[in-house]
Amino acid sequence: MPQLRFDTQLSAINAAKAGLGVMLASLPLCGAALASGDLIRLDERSLPHHESYWLLAGPNAISRREWTALAALVDV
């Protein structure tokens, strides 16, 4: 059986969208593709995640409007 491996979630998501297989992925990163039907969730169970990621930016790097749009994509 062929196996595909990817070094980024984005590559794996695009492969899954192309019908190349099943993947484990971050729900926030797949939210838009799930909502549009480009991906389907096979099971409602989730694995706990022990890591967190931080977004840092200087005061002039991002506008309040951009921050609000970004925050809407993730659970902040």
GROMACS elastic network, one bead per residue, 0.5 to 0.9 nm:
[ bonds ]
;  ai    aj funct       b0    kb
    4    12     6  0.87683   500
    4    15     6  0.89794   500
    4    20     6  0.84828   500
    4    21     6  0.84633   500
    5    12     6  0.77666   500
    6     9     6  0.73282   500
    6    10     6  0.87108   500
    6    11     6  0.61253   500
    6    12     6  0.57732   500
    7    10     6  0.87596   500
    7    11     6  0.73628   500
    7    12     6  0.80254   500
    8    11     6  0.54418   500
    8    12     6  0.65431   500
    8    13     6  0.87427   500
    9    12     6  0.50548   500
    9    13     6  0.59759   500
    9    14     6  0.85394   500
    9    25     6  0.68253   500
    9    26     6  0.79834   500
    9    29     6  0.80299   500
   10    13     6  0.50819   500
   10    14     6  0.61718   500
   10    15     6  0.86074   500
   10    29     6  0.82165   500
   11    14     6  0.51796   500
   11    15     6  0.62018   500
   11    16     6  0.86748   500
   12    15     6  0.50671   500
   12    16     6  0.61802   500
   12    17     6  0.85706   500
   12    22     6  0.89622   500
   12    23     6  0.69946   500
   12    24     6  0.88653   500
   12    25     6  0.82467   500
   13    16     6  0.51113   500
   13    17     6  0.61230   500
   13    18     6  0.86040   500
   13    23     6  0.75736   500
   13    25     6  0.76814   500
   13    29     6  0.86855   500
   13    30     6  0.73843   500
   13    33     6  0.86686   500
   13    39     6  0.84440   500
   14    18     6  0.61983   500
   14    19     6  0.87827   500
   14    20     6  0.89118   500
   15    18     6  0.50087   500
   15    19     6  0.65096   500
   15    20     6  0.54120   500
   15    21     6  0.71302   500
   15    22     6  0.88520   500
   16    19     6  0.50597   500
   16    20     6  0.52853   500
   16    21     6  0.53247   500
   16    22     6  0.60716   500
   16    23     6  0.68261   500
   16    38     6  0.88703   500
   16    39     6  0.72661   500
   17    20     6  0.74543   500
   17    21     6  0.85395   500
   17    33     6  0.81714   500
   17    38     6  0.58734   500
   17    39     6  0.59396   500
   18    21     6  0.83139   500
   18    38     6  0.88413   500
   19    22     6  0.82333   500
   22    42     6  0.88825   500
   25    28     6  0.87532   500
   25    29     6  0.74529   500
   25    30     6  0.71294   500
   26    29     6  0.53328   500
   26    30     6  0.63802   500
   26    31     6  0.86417   500
   27    30     6  0.50370   500
   27    31     6  0.57636   500
   27    34     6  0.87247   500
   27    46     6  0.89175   500
   28    31     6  0.51687   500
   28    32     6  0.82525   500
   28    73     6  0.67131   500
   28    74     6  0.57667   500
   28    75     6  0.79821   500
   29    32     6  0.76276   500
   29    33     6  0.84832   500
   29    73     6  0.84264   500
   29    74     6  0.84987   500
   30    33     6  0.53437   500
   30    34     6  0.60169   500
   30    35     6  0.85402   500
   30    39     6  0.78708   500
   31    34     6  0.51490   500
   31    35     6  0.60501   500
   31    36     6  0.85978   500
   31    73     6  0.78624   500
   32    35     6  0.50431   500
   32    36     6  0.61069   500
   32    37     6  0.85175   500
   32    38     6  0.84365   500
   32    39     6  0.89469   500
   32    73     6  0.86735   500
   33    36     6  0.52072   500
   33    37     6  0.60764   500
   33    39     6  0.54096   500
   33    40     6  0.81876   500
   34    37     6  0.51628   500
   34    38     6  0.60722   500
   34    40     6  0.57420   500
   34    41     6  0.71518   500
   35    38     6  0.77347   500
   35    39     6  0.80780   500
   35    40     6  0.87206   500
   36    39     6  0.76433   500
   37    40     6  0.62750   500
   41    44     6  0.71038   500
   43    46     6  0.81716   500
   49    52     6  0.78876   500
   57    60     6  0.79147   500
   57    61     6  0.57924   500
   57    62     6  0.71336   500
   58    61     6  0.52471   500
   58    62     6  0.76578   500
   59    62     6  0.69453   500
   59    63     6  0.82667   500
   60    63     6  0.71368   500
   62    65     6  0.82033   500
   62    66     6  0.61270   500
   62    67     6  0.65247   500
   63    66     6  0.51217   500
   63    67     6  0.61614   500
   63    68     6  0.85972   500
   64    68     6  0.60774   500
   64    69     6  0.86000   500
   65    68     6  0.51429   500
   65    69     6  0.62835   500
   65    70     6  0.86634   500
   66    69     6  0.51029   500
   66    70     6  0.61327   500
   66    71     6  0.85387   500
   67    70     6  0.50476   500
   67    71     6  0.59768   500
   67    72     6  0.85371   500
   68    71     6  0.50945   500
   68    72     6  0.62255   500
   68    73     6  0.89951   500
   69    72     6  0.52256   500
   69    73     6  0.69156   500
   70    73     6  0.53957   500
   70    74     6  0.71197   500
   71    74     6  0.54784   500
   71    75     6  0.70937   500
   71    76     6  0.62371   500
   72    75     6  0.73083   500
   72    76     6  0.80674   500
   73    76     6  0.88573   500
